[in-house]
């Protein structure tokens, strides 16, 4: 068994190769490992010979991975993670002793509800962990970010999760629109799809990233496109803009109601979205490299538990008045 594995492959080579394929910079890897640049360059040469591929090639002023390099990086990452778990006792993870950095990408309006509780639970159980919540930039390459270990998990609300990633459904909820109460469409109970497409919209997702929007993604499935007259980088900007314009904002009903209740001076009205939108789904996504890690299982369990409790609160008559205000949105 495993007789075809090259005997010159060792952990040091795998680790250096993985860092090279992740950082794509020989000098930076040399600094990270405390090695000389010639030593790291020799390792890259050896890896190229072993895997029979250039792995890293120059494109202008930077290095990029070959297609084979992408595959090798993912495979080595999984091997190193599995080895680390085996050596550190995968069944004996103690969050109180962990000092790792956890990075969670949050792509949706539920951050105002979920992030504070997730943060409190992680900090309470793992006080030495550093925690980063952040929204990805435009057109984020999530499989690449997760596979490289730069992101641990993603909380997203696309029409469907990316098939190349591991995922689990957290919950689903109704979609609603919000507009100034004097907006012509605010007078009815629901907006028809034709009226919706004829209106002007504001979105926290740039049109270049429409695939990550549960609204534009759903419209794309229907072969349709709305008129996004304005996109903004933060949800906190939306209430005063909607309150002073004829723009419509579409989001989860829970967030629309939260927005209207917490910004009464903007005179916002919640309106039923077109029925063609169906419901908004929230997913938790992660990479295969972290699938069996006991630490990541612990993290995913915390997120699922918080999401379940929030889903339960959606069935209550009203959301708790203790919800954080919009200017406390941590993403």
C-alpha positions in Angstrom: 0.0 0.0 0.0 1.2 3.5 -0.9 4.2 2.0 -2.6 4.0 4.6 -5.4 4.6 7.6 -3.1 7.9 9.3 -3.7 10.0 8.7 -0.6 11.6 12.1 -0.9 8.3 13.8 0.1 8.4 14.8 3.8 6.3 17.1 6.0 8.8 20.0 5.6 8.5 19.8 1.9 4.7 19.6 2.0 4.4 22.5 4.4 6.8 24.8 2.4 5.0 23.9 -0.8 1.6 24.6 0.7 2.8 28.1 1.9 4.3 28.8 -1.5 1.1 27.9 -3.3 -0.9 30.0 -0.7 1.3 33.1 -0.5 2.6 32.9 -4.1 5.8 34.8 -2.9 9.2 33.1 -2.3 10.5 36.0 -0.1 7.4 36.0 2.1 7.5 32.3 2.7 11.2 32.5 3.5 10.3 35.1 6.2 7.4 33.0 7.6 9.6 29.9 7.9 12.8 31.6 9.0 14.6 30.1 6.0 16.8 31.7 3.3 15.3 32.5 -0.1 17.6 30.0 -1.9 16.4 27.2 0.5 12.7 28.0 -0.3 13.5 28.3 -4.0 15.1 24.9 -3.9 12.0 23.5 -2.3 9.9 24.9 -5.0 12.2 23.4 -7.6 11.9 20.0 -5.9 8.1 20.2 -5.7 7.9 21.0 -9.4 9.9 17.9 -10.2 7.9 15.7 -7.8 4.5 16.8 -9.1 5.7 17.2 -12.7 4.2 20.7 -13.0 5.4 24.3 -12.8 2.8 24.9 -10.0 3.6 28.6 -9.9 4.1 30.7 -13.1 4.7 34.3 -13.7 1.9 36.6 -14.9 3.2 40.1 -15.3 4.7 41.2 -11.9 3.1 38.4 -9.9 3.0 34.6 -9.6 -0.2 32.6 -10.2 -1.0 29.0 -9.7 -1.4 26.6 -12.6 -4.5 24.4 -12.8 -2.5 21.5 -11.3 -1.1 23.9 -8.7 -4.6 24.7 -7.5 -5.3 20.9 -7.1 -2.0 20.3 -5.3 -2.6 23.1 -2.9 -6.0 21.8 -1.9 -4.7 18.2 -1.5 -1.7 19.2 0.5 -3.9 21.4 2.7 -6.1 18.5 3.5 -3.1 16.2 4.2 -1.5 18.7 6.6 -4.8 19.4 8.4 -5.4 15.7 8.9 -1.9 15.2 10.2 -2.2 18.1 12.6 -5.5 16.7 13.9 -3.9 13.3 14.4 -0.9 14.6 16.2 -2.9 17.0 18.4 -5.5 14.5 19.4 -8.6 15.3 17.3 -11.0 14.1 20.0 -9.5 16.3 22.7 -10.1 19.9 21.4 -10.5 22.3 24.3 -11.7 25.7 23.2 -10.6 27.3 26.5 -7.0 26.5 25.5 -7.3 27.5 21.9 -5.6 30.7 20.7 -6.4 30.4 17.0 -7.7 33.1 14.7 -11.2 32.5 13.4 -12.4 34.4 10.3 -16.1 34.3 9.4 -17.4 35.9 6.2 -20.9 37.2 6.6 -22.6 38.0 3.3 -26.1 39.0 4.4 -28.4 41.1 6.4 -28.6 38.5 9.2 -25.4 39.8 10.7 -27.3 42.2 12.9 -29.1 39.3 14.5 -26.6 36.4 14.4 -23.1 38.0 14.7 -23.5 39.4 18.2 -24.7 36.1 19.7 -22.1 34.0 17.8 -19.4 36.4 19.0 -20.5 36.2 22.6 -20.6 32.4 22.7 -17.3 32.0 21.0 -15.6 34.5 23.3 -17.3 32.9 26.4 -16.1 29.4 25.5 -12.8 30.3 23.9 -11.6 33.5 25.5 -8.1 33.4 23.9 -9.4 33.1 20.3 -9.3 36.1 18.1 -12.4 36.6 16.0 -12.8 38.4 12.7 -16.2 39.0 11.1 -16.1 40.6 7.7 -17.9 41.0 4.4 -16.0 39.8 1.4 -15.1 42.2 -1.3 -16.6 42.3 -4.7 -16.6 39.0 -6.5 -15.0 37.0 -3.7 -13.5 33.6 -4.7 -14.9 31.7 -1.7 -13.6 28.3 -2.6 -10.1 29.8 -3.0 -10.3 31.7 0.3 -11.7 28.8 2.2 -9.3 26.3 0.6 -6.3 28.5 1.5 -7.4 28.8 5.1 -7.8 32.6 4.9 -11.5 32.1 5.7 -12.9 29.5 8.1 -16.6 29.5 7.3 -19.1 31.6 5.3 -22.6 32.6 6.3 -24.4 33.3 3.0 -27.9 33.6 1.6 -27.7 32.8 -2.1 -30.5 31.1 -4.0 -28.3 27.9 -3.7 -25.0 27.2 -2.1 -21.8 26.8 -4.2 -21.6 23.1 -5.1 -17.8 22.9 -4.6 -18.1 23.7 -0.9 -19.5 21.8 2.1 -22.7 23.4 3.3 -25.7 23.1 5.6 -28.9 25.0 5.6 -29.3 27.2 8.7 -32.9 28.4 8.2 -35.2 30.1 5.7 -37.5 33.1 6.0 -39.9 35.3 4.0 -38.6 38.1 1.8 -40.1 41.6 2.0 -39.6 45.1 0.5 -39.2 48.4 2.3 -39.9 51.9 1.0 -40.9 55.3 2.2 -44.5 55.1 3.3 -45.5 57.7 0.7 -44.1 55.6 -2.1 -46.8 54.6 -4.6 -46.1 50.9 -4.1 -46.4 51.2 -0.3 -50.2 51.5 -0.6 -50.8 47.9 -1.5 -50.4 44.7 0.4 -47.9 43.2 -2.0 -45.9 44.3 -5.1 -46.5 42.6 -8.4 -43.4 41.3 -10.2 -44.0 43.8 -13.1 -44.3 46.7 -10.7 -41.2 45.5 -8.9 -39.1 45.3 -12.1 -40.3 48.8 -13.1 -39.2 50.4 -9.8 -35.7 51.7 -8.9 -33.8 49.7 -6.2 -31.1 50.1 -3.7 -28.8 47.1 -2.9 -25.9 46.3 -0.5 -24.5 44.1 -3.3 -22.9 45.7 -6.3 -24.2 44.6 -9.6 -20.9 43.0 -10.4 -21.5 40.6 -7.4 -25.2 39.9 -8.3 -24.5 36.1 -8.1 -24.1 36.5 -4.3 -27.4 38.3 -3.9 -30.5 36.2 -3.0 -32.6 38.7 -4.8 -30.7 39.2 -8.0 -29.7 35.5 -8.1 -33.4 34.5 -7.9 -34.3 37.0 -10.7 -31.5 35.6 -12.8 -33.0 32.1 -12.4 -36.2 33.6 -13.8 -34.3 35.3 -16.7 -35.0 38.7 -15.2 -33.1 41.7 -14.0 -34.1 44.6 -11.8 -32.9 48.2 -12.0 -30.4 48.8 -9.2 -30.1 52.5 -9.2 -27.7 52.6 -6.2 -25.5 50.1 -4.3 -24.0 50.9 -0.9 -21.2 49.3 1.2 -23.1 49.1 4.5 -26.6 48.2 5.6 -26.6 51.2 8.0 -26.7 53.6 5.0 -29.9 52.2 3.6 -32.7 53.5 6.0 -31.9 57.3 5.5 -31.5 56.8 1.7 -34.8 54.9 1.4 -36.5 57.4 3.7 -35.5 60.3 1.4 -35.9 58.7 -2.0 -38.2 56.6 -4.2 -35.8 53.6 -4.0 -37.0 50.2 -2.8 -34.9 47.9 -0.6 -35.5 44.1 -0.7 -34.3 41.9 2.2 -35.4 39.3 4.7 -38.7 40.2 6.3 -37.1 40.0 9.8 -34.6 42.6 8.8 -37.1 44.8 7.0 -39.3 44.9 10.1 -36.2 45.5 12.3 -35.2 48.4 10.1 -38.7 50.0 10.1 -39.0 49.7 13.9 -35.6 51.0 14.7 -35.6 54.1 12.4 -39.1 55.6 12.9 -37.9 59.0 11.8 -37.5 57.6 8.3 -41.2 56.7 8.0 -40.5 53.3 6.3 -43.2 50.9 5.2 -42.7 47.1 5.0 -44.4 45.6 1.9 -44.8 42.0 0.8 -42.3 41.1 -2.0 -43.4 39.5 -5.3 -44.5 35.9 -4.6 -42.0 34.8 -7.3 -39.2 35.3 -4.9 -40.3 32.4 -2.7 -38.2 32.4 0.5 -34.7 33.5 1.5 -32.4 30.6 2.5 -29.4 31.0 4.8 -26.4 28.6 4.5 -23.2 27.8 6.4 -20.4 26.9 4.0 -16.9 25.5 4.6 -14.1 23.7 2.7 -13.4 20.0 2.6 -10.0 20.7 4.3 -11.8 21.6 7.5 -14.6 19.1 7.4 -13.2 16.6 9.9 -11.4 19.1 12.2 -12.8 18.9 15.7 -12.2 22.6 16.2 -14.2 23.5 13.1 -17.0 21.1 14.1 -17.2 23.0 17.4 -17.3 26.4 15.5 -20.0 25.1 13.1 -22.1 23.8 16.0 -22.1 27.2 17.7 -23.3 28.9 14.5 -26.0 26.3 13.9 -27.2 26.6 17.5 -27.5 30.4 17.3 -29.2 30.1 13.9 -31.8 27.7 15.3 -32.6 30.0 18.2 -33.1 32.9 15.8 -35.3 30.8 13.5 -37.4 30.0 16.6 -37.7 33.7 17.4 -39.1 34.3 13.8 -42.2 32.4 14.8 -42.8 34.7 17.8 -45.3 37.6 17.2 -42.5 40.2 17.2 -38.8 40.3 17.5 -37.3 41.0 20.9 -37.0 44.7 21.5 -33.5 44.0 22.9 -32.2 43.5 19.3 -29.1 45.7 18.6 -29.6 48.9 16.7 -28.5 49.4 13.1 -25.4 51.4 14.0 -24.2 48.3 16.0 -24.0 46.2 12.8 -20.7 44.4 13.3 -20.0 43.6 9.6 
